[in-house]
Amino acid sequence: REEVLDENAPEQDLLDLEGMNERLAFRLAEKGVRSQEDLAELAVDELKEFDEMSDEEAAALIMAARAPWFAEEE
């Protein structure tokens, strides 16, 4: 049972993401979105399938997850 929880647990970077809460992080992890990078690759519509949220909330989370992509380019 513990192994299953570990496999479905969100990574720390997802939990630490601005705007993320633990409930949503675990819900995403159960569906295979376990890291900030996984979240960054989602579209707004895809994220909204995991949890009820507005387009703006979904976009803000995705952009927060994508922030390192832009920081690396500087």
PDB file as gemmi writes it, atoms N, CA and C in Angstrom:
CRYST1    1.000    1.000    1.000  90.00  90.00  90.00 P 1                      
ATOM      1  N   ARG A   1       0.842  -1.204   0.000  1.00  0.00           N  
ATOM      2  CA  ARG A   1       0.000   0.000   0.000  1.00  0.00           C  
ATOM      3  C   ARG A   1       0.881   1.260   0.000  1.00  0.00           C  
ATOM      4  N   GLU A   2       1.928   1.262   0.794  1.00  0.00           N  
ATOM      5  CA  GLU A   2       2.803   2.434   0.857  1.00  0.00           C  
ATOM      6  C   GLU A   2       3.496   2.681  -0.470  1.00  0.00           C  
ATOM      7  N   GLU A   3       3.864   1.610  -1.185  1.00  0.00           N  
ATOM      8  CA  GLU A   3       4.503   1.757  -2.491  1.00  0.00           C  
ATOM      9  C   GLU A   3       3.561   2.447  -3.476  1.00  0.00           C  
ATOM     10  N   VAL A   4       2.294   2.099  -3.426  1.00  0.00           N  
ATOM     11  CA  VAL A   4       1.311   2.724  -4.309  1.00  0.00           C  
ATOM     12  C   VAL A   4       1.207   4.208  -3.990  1.00  0.00           C  
ATOM     13  N   LEU A   5       1.205   4.555  -2.718  1.00  0.00           N  
ATOM     14  CA  LEU A   5       1.148   5.967  -2.333  1.00  0.00           C  
ATOM     15  C   LEU A   5       2.383   6.704  -2.826  1.00  0.00           C  
ATOM     16  N   ASP A   6       3.561   6.091  -2.699  1.00  0.00           N  
ATOM     17  CA  ASP A   6       4.787   6.725  -3.167  1.00  0.00           C  
ATOM     18  C   ASP A   6       4.749   6.954  -4.673  1.00  0.00           C  
ATOM     19  N   GLU A   7       4.239   5.981  -5.416  1.00  0.00           N  
ATOM     20  CA  GLU A   7       4.153   6.111  -6.868  1.00  0.00           C  
ATOM     21  C   GLU A   7       3.214   7.228  -7.278  1.00  0.00           C  
ATOM     22  N   ASN A   8       2.193   7.459  -6.476  1.00  0.00           N  
ATOM     23  CA  ASN A   8       1.185   8.459  -6.813  1.00  0.00           C  
ATOM     24  C   ASN A   8       1.364   9.762  -6.043  1.00  0.00           C  
ATOM     25  N   ALA A   9       2.484   9.910  -5.365  1.00  0.00           N  
ATOM     26  CA  ALA A   9       2.726  11.125  -4.589  1.00  0.00           C  
ATOM     27  C   ALA A   9       3.312  12.207  -5.494  1.00  0.00           C  
ATOM     28  N   PRO A  10       2.898  13.448  -5.289  1.00  0.00           N  
ATOM     29  CA  PRO A  10       3.487  14.545  -6.062  1.00  0.00           C  
ATOM     30  C   PRO A  10       4.914  14.819  -5.610  1.00  0.00           C  
ATOM     31  N   GLU A  11       5.737  15.272  -6.530  1.00  0.00           N  
ATOM     32  CA  GLU A  11       7.097  15.658  -6.186  1.00  0.00           C  
ATOM     33  C   GLU A  11       7.059  16.993  -5.443  1.00  0.00           C  
ATOM     34  N   GLN A  12       8.120  17.260  -4.708  1.00  0.00           N  
ATOM     35  CA  GLN A  12       8.160  18.460  -3.867  1.00  0.00           C  
ATOM     36  C   GLN A  12       8.017  19.740  -4.688  1.00  0.00           C  
ATOM     37  N   ASP A  13       8.584  19.760  -5.906  1.00  0.00           N  
ATOM     38  CA  ASP A  13       8.492  20.991  -6.701  1.00  0.00           C  
ATOM     39  C   ASP A  13       7.047  21.311  -7.074  1.00  0.00           C  
ATOM     40  N   LEU A  14       6.221  20.283  -7.230  1.00  0.00           N  
ATOM     41  CA  LEU A  14       4.802  20.518  -7.512  1.00  0.00           C  
ATOM     42  C   LEU A  14       4.096  21.048  -6.268  1.00  0.00           C  
ATOM     43  N   LEU A  15       4.399  20.456  -5.128  1.00  0.00           N  
ATOM     44  CA  LEU A  15       3.798  20.919  -3.870  1.00  0.00           C  
ATOM     45  C   LEU A  15       4.190  22.350  -3.541  1.00  0.00           C  
ATOM     46  N   ASP A  16       5.415  22.737  -3.900  1.00  0.00           N  
ATOM     47  CA  ASP A  16       5.925  24.065  -3.571  1.00  0.00           C  
ATOM     48  C   ASP A  16       5.507  25.147  -4.567  1.00  0.00           C  
ATOM     49  N   LEU A  17       4.893  24.759  -5.644  1.00  0.00           N  
ATOM     50  CA  LEU A  17       4.537  25.703  -6.700  1.00  0.00           C  
ATOM     51  C   LEU A  17       3.544  26.750  -6.197  1.00  0.00           C  
ATOM     52  N   GLU A  18       3.790  27.996  -6.537  1.00  0.00           N  
ATOM     53  CA  GLU A  18       2.894  29.088  -6.130  1.00  0.00           C  
ATOM     54  C   GLU A  18       1.497  28.833  -6.683  1.00  0.00           C  
ATOM     55  N   GLY A  19       0.499  28.901  -5.816  1.00  0.00           N  
ATOM     56  CA  GLY A  19      -0.883  28.685  -6.219  1.00  0.00           C  
ATOM     57  C   GLY A  19      -1.353  27.242  -6.094  1.00  0.00           C  
ATOM     58  N   MET A  20      -0.437  26.322  -5.809  1.00  0.00           N  
ATOM     59  CA  MET A  20      -0.783  24.902  -5.671  1.00  0.00           C  
ATOM     60  C   MET A  20      -1.223  24.631  -4.247  1.00  0.00           C  
ATOM     61  N   ASN A  21      -2.178  23.730  -4.090  1.00  0.00           N  
ATOM     62  CA  ASN A  21      -2.521  23.264  -2.751  1.00  0.00           C  
ATOM     63  C   ASN A  21      -2.337  21.749  -2.718  1.00  0.00           C  
ATOM     64  N   GLU A  22      -2.233  21.219  -1.533  1.00  0.00           N  
ATOM     65  CA  GLU A  22      -1.909  19.796  -1.372  1.00  0.00           C  
ATOM     66  C   GLU A  22      -2.970  18.902  -2.008  1.00  0.00           C  
ATOM     67  N   ARG A  23      -4.235  19.240  -1.846  1.00  0.00           N  
ATOM     68  CA  ARG A  23      -5.316  18.421  -2.401  1.00  0.00           C  
ATOM     69  C   ARG A  23      -5.188  18.322  -3.919  1.00  0.00           C  
ATOM     70  N   LEU A  24      -4.972  19.448  -4.573  1.00  0.00           N  
ATOM     71  CA  LEU A  24      -4.845  19.447  -6.028  1.00  0.00           C  
ATOM     72  C   LEU A  24      -3.578  18.712  -6.452  1.00  0.00           C  
ATOM     73  N   ALA A  25      -2.484  18.908  -5.734  1.00  0.00           N  
ATOM     74  CA  ALA A  25      -1.229  18.232  -6.076  1.00  0.00           C  
ATOM     75  C   ALA A  25      -1.396  16.719  -6.032  1.00  0.00           C  
ATOM     76  N   PHE A  26      -2.076  16.211  -5.013  1.00  0.00           N  
ATOM     77  CA  PHE A  26      -2.279  14.766  -4.920  1.00  0.00           C  
ATOM     78  C   PHE A  26      -3.265  14.280  -5.982  1.00  0.00           C  
ATOM     79  N   ARG A  27      -4.267  15.082  -6.297  1.00  0.00           N  
ATOM     80  CA  ARG A  27      -5.203  14.706  -7.353  1.00  0.00           C  
ATOM     81  C   ARG A  27      -4.484  14.623  -8.701  1.00  0.00           C  
ATOM     82  N   LEU A  28      -3.625  15.584  -8.981  1.00  0.00           N  
ATOM     83  CA  LEU A  28      -2.853  15.563 -10.221  1.00  0.00           C  
ATOM     84  C   LEU A  28      -1.913  14.363 -10.255  1.00  0.00           C  
ATOM     85  N   ALA A  29      -1.236  14.107  -9.133  1.00  0.00           N  
ATOM     86  CA  ALA A  29      -0.283  13.003  -9.073  1.00  0.00           C  
ATOM     87  C   ALA A  29      -0.959  11.659  -9.334  1.00  0.00           C  
ATOM     88  N   GLU A  30      -2.171  11.510  -8.839  1.00  0.00           N  
ATOM     89  CA  GLU A  30      -2.919  10.267  -9.084  1.00  0.00           C  
ATOM     90  C   GLU A  30      -3.141  10.040 -10.566  1.00  0.00           C  
ATOM     91  N   LYS A  31      -3.187  11.121 -11.328  1.00  0.00           N  
ATOM     92  CA  LYS A  31      -3.428  11.031 -12.773  1.00  0.00           C  
ATOM     93  C   LYS A  31      -2.139  11.094 -13.588  1.00  0.00           C  
ATOM     94  N   GLY A  32      -0.994  11.046 -12.891  1.00  0.00           N  
ATOM     95  CA  GLY A  32       0.277  11.006 -13.597  1.00  0.00           C  
ATOM     96  C   GLY A  32       1.009  12.334 -13.716  1.00  0.00           C  
ATOM     97  N   VAL A  33       0.423  13.403 -13.185  1.00  0.00           N  
ATOM     98  CA  VAL A  33       1.069  14.718 -13.208  1.00  0.00           C  
ATOM     99  C   VAL A  33       1.730  14.892 -11.848  1.00  0.00           C  
ATOM    100  N   ARG A  34       3.004  14.469 -11.762  1.00  0.00           N  
ATOM    101  CA  ARG A  34       3.666  14.399 -10.468  1.00  0.00           C  
ATOM    102  C   ARG A  34       4.680  15.511 -10.222  1.00  0.00           C  
ATOM    103  N   SER A  35       5.087  16.194 -11.261  1.00  0.00           N  
ATOM    104  CA  SER A  35       6.133  17.207 -11.095  1.00  0.00           C  
ATOM    105  C   SER A  35       5.704  18.534 -11.706  1.00  0.00           C  
ATOM    106  N   GLN A  36       6.467  19.560 -11.375  1.00  0.00           N  
ATOM    107  CA  GLN A  36       6.230  20.877 -11.956  1.00  0.00           C  
ATOM    108  C   GLN A  36       6.350  20.791 -13.479  1.00  0.00           C  
ATOM    109  N   GLU A  37       7.314  20.036 -13.962  1.00  0.00           N  
ATOM    110  CA  GLU A  37       7.515  19.874 -15.410  1.00  0.00           C  
ATOM    111  C   GLU A  37       6.291  19.222 -16.061  1.00  0.00           C  
ATOM    112  N   ASP A  38       5.727  18.205 -15.401  1.00  0.00           N  
ATOM    113  CA  ASP A  38       4.520  17.554 -15.925  1.00  0.00           C  
ATOM    114  C   ASP A  38       3.390  18.569 -16.058  1.00  0.00           C  
ATOM    115  N   LEU A  39       3.219  19.384 -15.045  1.00  0.00           N  
ATOM    116  CA  LEU A  39       2.167  20.405 -15.058  1.00  0.00           C  
ATOM    117  C   LEU A  39       2.430  21.428 -16.153  1.00  0.00           C  
ATOM    118  N   ALA A  40       3.677  21.819 -16.332  1.00  0.00           N  
ATOM    119  CA  ALA A  40       4.035  22.831 -17.328  1.00  0.00           C  
ATOM    120  C   ALA A  40       3.666  22.387 -18.743  1.00  0.00           C  
ATOM    121  N   GLU A  41       3.624  21.099 -18.959  1.00  0.00           N  
ATOM    122  CA  GLU A  41       3.323  20.575 -20.287  1.00  0.00           C  
ATOM    123  C   GLU A  41       1.825  20.482 -20.587  1.00  0.00           C  
ATOM    124  N   LEU A  42       0.986  20.757 -19.589  1.00  0.00           N  
ATOM    125  CA  LEU A  42      -0.458  20.687 -19.788  1.00  0.00           C  
ATOM    126  C   LEU A  42      -1.004  21.959 -20.425  1.00  0.00           C  
ATOM    127  N   ALA A  43      -2.118  21.821 -21.097  1.00  0.00           N  
ATOM    128  CA  ALA A  43      -2.894  22.959 -21.589  1.00  0.00           C  
ATOM    129  C   ALA A  43      -3.957  23.287 -20.538  1.00  0.00           C  
ATOM    130  N   VAL A  44      -4.504  24.475 -20.616  1.00  0.00           N  
ATOM    131  CA  VAL A  44      -5.524  24.912 -19.659  1.00  0.00           C  
ATOM    132  C   VAL A  44      -6.681  23.914 -19.601  1.00  0.00           C  
ATOM    133  N   ASP A  45      -7.197  23.501 -20.760  1.00  0.00           N  
ATOM    134  CA  ASP A  45      -8.326  22.562 -20.781  1.00  0.00           C  
ATOM    135  C   ASP A  45      -7.973  21.233 -20.121  1.00  0.00           C  
ATOM    136  N   GLU A  46      -6.746  20.777 -20.319  1.00  0.00           N  
ATOM    137  CA  GLU A  46      -6.325  19.518 -19.696  1.00  0.00           C  
ATOM    138  C   GLU A  46      -6.299  19.646 -18.181  1.00  0.00           C  
ATOM    139  N   LEU A  47      -5.749  20.742 -17.680  1.00  0.00           N  
ATOM    140  CA  LEU A  47      -5.684  20.943 -16.235  1.00  0.00           C  
ATOM    141  C   LEU A  47      -7.080  21.030 -15.636  1.00  0.00           C  
ATOM    142  N   LYS A  48      -7.978  21.696 -16.315  1.00  0.00           N  
ATOM    143  CA  LYS A  48      -9.343  21.854 -15.799  1.00  0.00           C  
ATOM    144  C   LYS A  48     -10.085  20.526 -15.712  1.00  0.00           C  
ATOM    145  N   GLU A  49      -9.638  19.511 -16.458  1.00  0.00           N  
ATOM    146  CA  GLU A  49     -10.252  18.186 -16.360  1.00  0.00           C  
ATOM    147  C   GLU A  49      -9.955  17.528 -15.011  1.00  0.00           C  
ATOM    148  N   PHE A  50      -8.866  17.929 -14.347  1.00  0.00           N  
ATOM    149  CA  PHE A  50      -8.473  17.335 -13.077  1.00  0.00           C  
ATOM    150  C   PHE A  50      -9.212  17.939 -11.886  1.00  0.00           C  
ATOM    151  N   ASP A  51      -9.614  19.198 -12.009  1.00  0.00           N  
ATOM    152  CA  ASP A  51     -10.196  19.889 -10.876  1.00  0.00           C  
ATOM    153  C   ASP A  51     -11.025  21.058 -11.387  1.00  0.00           C  
ATOM    154  N   GLU A  52     -12.058  21.404 -10.640  1.00  0.00           N  
ATOM    155  CA  GLU A  52     -12.870  22.553 -11.026  1.00  0.00           C  
ATOM    156  C   GLU A  52     -12.108  23.831 -10.725  1.00  0.00           C  
ATOM    157  N   MET A  53     -11.855  24.603 -11.769  1.00  0.00           N  
ATOM    158  CA  MET A  53     -11.180  25.889 -11.619  1.00  0.00           C  
ATOM    159  C   MET A  53     -11.483  26.716 -12.848  1.00  0.00           C  
ATOM    160  N   SER A  54     -11.261  28.000 -12.732  1.00  0.00           N  
ATOM    161  CA  SER A  54     -11.491  28.883 -13.869  1.00  0.00           C  
ATOM    162  C   SER A  54     -10.330  28.780 -14.851  1.00  0.00           C  
ATOM    163  N   ASP A  55     -10.557  29.280 -16.059  1.00  0.00           N  
ATOM    164  CA  ASP A  55      -9.484  29.334 -17.053  1.00  0.00           C  
ATOM    165  C   ASP A  55      -8.305  30.125 -16.503  1.00  0.00           C  
ATOM    166  N   GLU A  56      -8.607  31.220 -15.806  1.00  0.00           N  
ATOM    167  CA  GLU A  56      -7.560  32.083 -15.272  1.00  0.00           C  
ATOM    168  C   GLU A  56      -6.728  31.360 -14.214  1.00  0.00           C  
ATOM    169  N   GLU A  57      -7.398  30.618 -13.331  1.00  0.00           N  
ATOM    170  CA  GLU A  57      -6.669  29.870 -12.301  1.00  0.00           C  
ATOM    171  C   GLU A  57      -5.785  28.795 -12.932  1.00  0.00           C  
ATOM    172  N   ALA A  58      -6.329  28.088 -13.900  1.00  0.00           N  
ATOM    173  CA  ALA A  58      -5.557  27.044 -14.576  1.00  0.00           C  
ATOM    174  C   ALA A  58      -4.359  27.649 -15.304  1.00  0.00           C  
ATOM    175  N   ALA A  59      -4.587  28.747 -16.005  1.00  0.00           N  
ATOM    176  CA  ALA A  59      -3.502  29.396 -16.743  1.00  0.00           C  
ATOM    177  C   ALA A  59      -2.415  29.894 -15.799  1.00  0.00           C  
ATOM    178  N   ALA A  60      -2.813  30.438 -14.653  1.00  0.00           N  
ATOM    179  CA  ALA A  60      -1.837  30.943 -13.687  1.00  0.00           C  
ATOM    180  C   ALA A  60      -0.971  29.812 -13.141  1.00  0.00           C  
ATOM    181  N   LEU A  61      -1.571  28.669 -12.842  1.00  0.00           N  
ATOM    182  CA  LEU A  61      -0.797  27.530 -12.355  1.00  0.00           C  
ATOM    183  C   LEU A  61       0.168  27.034 -13.424  1.00  0.00           C  
ATOM    184  N   ILE A  62      -0.312  26.930 -14.641  1.00  0.00           N  
ATOM    185  CA  ILE A  62       0.543  26.452 -15.736  1.00  0.00           C  
ATOM    186  C   ILE A  62       1.692  27.425 -15.977  1.00  0.00           C  
ATOM    187  N   MET A  63       1.414  28.715 -15.958  1.00  0.00           N  
ATOM    188  CA  MET A  63       2.482  29.692 -16.179  1.00  0.00           C  
ATOM    189  C   MET A  63       3.490  29.677 -15.032  1.00  0.00           C  
ATOM    190  N   ALA A  64       3.010  29.458 -13.807  1.00  0.00           N  
ATOM    191  CA  ALA A  64       3.937  29.336 -12.679  1.00  0.00           C  
ATOM    192  C   ALA A  64       4.835  28.117 -12.872  1.00  0.00           C  
ATOM    193  N   ALA A  65       4.252  27.035 -13.374  1.00  0.00           N  
ATOM    194  CA  ALA A  65       5.039  25.821 -13.622  1.00  0.00           C  
ATOM    195  C   ALA A  65       6.036  26.024 -14.757  1.00  0.00           C  
ATOM    196  N   ARG A  66       5.698  26.884 -15.709  1.00  0.00           N  
ATOM    197  CA  ARG A  66       6.572  27.124 -16.859  1.00  0.00           C  
ATOM    198  C   ARG A  66       7.640  28.183 -16.590  1.00  0.00           C  
ATOM    199  N   ALA A  67       7.568  28.866 -15.477  1.00  0.00           N  
ATOM    200  CA  ALA A  67       8.505  29.957 -15.169  1.00  0.00           C  
ATOM    201  C   ALA A  67       9.965  29.545 -15.339  1.00  0.00           C  
ATOM    202  N   PRO A  68      10.380  28.348 -14.892  1.00  0.00           N  
ATOM    203  CA  PRO A  68      11.794  27.974 -15.083  1.00  0.00           C  
ATOM    204  C   PRO A  68      12.198  27.894 -16.548  1.00  0.00           C  
ATOM    205  N   TRP A  69      11.267  27.594 -17.427  1.00  0.00           N  
ATOM    206  CA  TRP A  69      11.592  27.534 -18.862  1.00  0.00           C  
ATOM    207  C   TRP A  69      12.095  28.897 -19.318  1.00  0.00           C  
ATOM    208  N   PHE A  70      11.434  29.961 -18.876  1.00  0.00           N  
ATOM    209  CA  PHE A  70      11.779  31.302 -19.310  1.00  0.00           C  
ATOM    210  C   PHE A  70      13.017  31.822 -18.585  1.00  0.00           C  
ATOM    211  N   ALA A  71      13.216  31.416 -17.365  1.00  0.00           N  
ATOM    212  CA  ALA A  71      14.382  31.840 -16.589  1.00  0.00           C  
ATOM    213  C   ALA A  71      15.667  31.288 -17.197  1.00  0.00           C  
ATOM    214  N   GLU A  72      15.603  30.080 -17.775  1.00  0.00           N  
ATOM    215  CA  GLU A  72      16.772  29.448 -18.363  1.00  0.00           C  
ATOM    216  C   GLU A  72      17.207  30.134 -19.650  1.00  0.00           C  
ATOM    217  N   GLU A  73      16.271  30.797 -20.308  1.00  0.00           N  
ATOM    218  CA  GLU A  73      16.562  31.427 -21.597  1.00  0.00           C  
ATOM    219  C   GLU A  73      17.317  32.749 -21.463  1.00  0.00           C  
ATOM    220  N   GLU A  74      17.277  33.348 -20.295  1.00  0.00           N  
ATOM    221  CA  GLU A  74      17.883  34.668 -20.090  1.00  0.00           C  
ATOM    222  C   GLU A  74      19.386  34.605 -20.137  1.00  0.00           C  
TER     223      GLU A  74                                                      
END                                                                             
